[in-house]
Amino acid sequence: MAGLNPEQFRALGYRAIDMIAEQLAQLDEGATRLPVPLDIRHRLEDQPMPQTGIDPFALLDRVQNEILAYPMGNPSPRFFAWVNSTPTPIGILGDLFAAAMSPSAAGGDQAATYVERAALTWVKDMLSFPQEAQGLFVSGGSIANLTCLAVMRHVQTGGKARQDGLVGMDSKMIVYTSAHGHSCIEKAIHALGFGSQNLRVIPLDEQYRMDVAKLREAIAQDRAAGLKPVCVAASAGTTNTGAIDQLDDIADLCEAEGLWFHIDGAYGGFGILAEQTEGLYKGMNRADSIAVDPHKWLYIPVECGCAIVRDAEAMRATFSLVPAYLQEDRAEPWFSEYGLQQTRGFRALKVWLSLQHYGLDGYRKMITNDIETAYELRRKLFSRRDYEVVTAGPLSVTCFRYLPTGVTADEADDFQRQIVALTNASGRAFITTTMIDGKVVIRACHVNFRTTAADLDVLLDTLTEAGQQVLASGHAHTA
Ligand SMILES: Cc1ncc(COP(=O)(O)O)c(C=O)c1O
């Protein structure tokens, strides 16, 4: 082994596992996320490439002191920002084994192929999606959405886009999403050459879902203007509020209008497993394609997204290109024929291990519990003075404001940002803001089986103390 004999590797590996075990053991009590001290930051980013090798044990010391000590924070039970989960411990080991094997999971007769097929079968089952659909593990939700929408483009151009591009298409193709559709949908629209001007942003109804009546009107208007509506990209759980679009109604509309029905389920797709969401996902299994993110609500270590397309042959026809040097071992199609990557990481292993470790029942419980904890947060907000719940959607995200006496309406937006910044700097919890109805709100979202009611108290106590600190300093108005 270059530079390491088996005994040295073993010793190094044991130490690494001890470090990770220690890291996991201190999550409940330790800081969520700490600002990276300037000297450490400089050591990390300005270090010249060493001319000669460094002792790997010394490197592990650095990992311990300079890297593990300054995480993004999402493994912690008090991380409430964005949509980033705590990782499953067995998934961590899955990534280790995947790295040890370091295969290209492009396809062919190797264990990785069969493990990915099994994991995809289970994921489709979890989503109640038909098994004839083709799945593919990709880096995350953004690429999963892009992959699905690329298939949509292929189908809606009658297969011509591969040869001709979009140049010369006789009418402009229009895609519809909601005002709370994720930015990755617009990025995909850019990358696929549709252009933002051909993305219609449909207003929301009172529950922050895509307004289906307005969607219908927009489609009619575009047709009347000689344009070509091709796709609705709906959400099964928006990032801002967790709203789930009316999937069954949108499926009806897409069917009647000949539109591709795509669902972004990156955050909320697996919410279908929760006890509290019965009925809300009706119609999800009618989609032409769906993007989900095992690295969100299946708690799989980053990276792992998943694109699923009902028409497997259309997905293959969109991407398949098999050069001369890749002709062997092709009794069955390769995964690389269904997406952009040729060499592919063995992402499926961490999914396969995690799904078996917890089982379907375990996942149902964890996701149900996350939503119950969000309900608990709302109860706590209602019971605290000066907190206002702004959105309380069906999943694990809650938007709220802290408005103690002394904060004027003009100062309220800056005040939310300031108390979030102070809370995050404390290391006790980590949370972010978003905009709802033109106002800055604090947004608490967790996809984290470690989060308990006690963590919610830490969050709210820290925000409250931060608020009092801002008021005491007389700076509620200067962000
Ligand atoms: C609803 C939704 N769609 C797409 C994405 C993008 O997924 P990723 O960050 O895995 O690329 C996110 C990320 O939070 C999301 O919440």
The ligand as an ORCA input file, in Angstrom:
! r2SCAN-3c Opt
* xyz 0 1
  C     -37.701     21.676     -2.435
  C     -36.245     21.568     -2.814
  N     -35.904     21.300     -4.067
  C     -34.622     21.187     -4.456
  C     -33.605     21.386     -3.564
  C     -32.178     21.281     -4.030
  O     -31.627     20.095     -3.557
  P     -30.044     19.944     -3.371
  O     -29.650     21.027     -2.427
  O     -29.893     18.570     -2.832
  O     -29.424     20.121     -4.715
  C     -33.913     21.690     -2.232
  C     -32.839     21.943     -1.251
  O     -33.086     22.313     -0.128
  C     -35.260     21.774     -1.845
  O     -35.606     22.059     -0.573
*
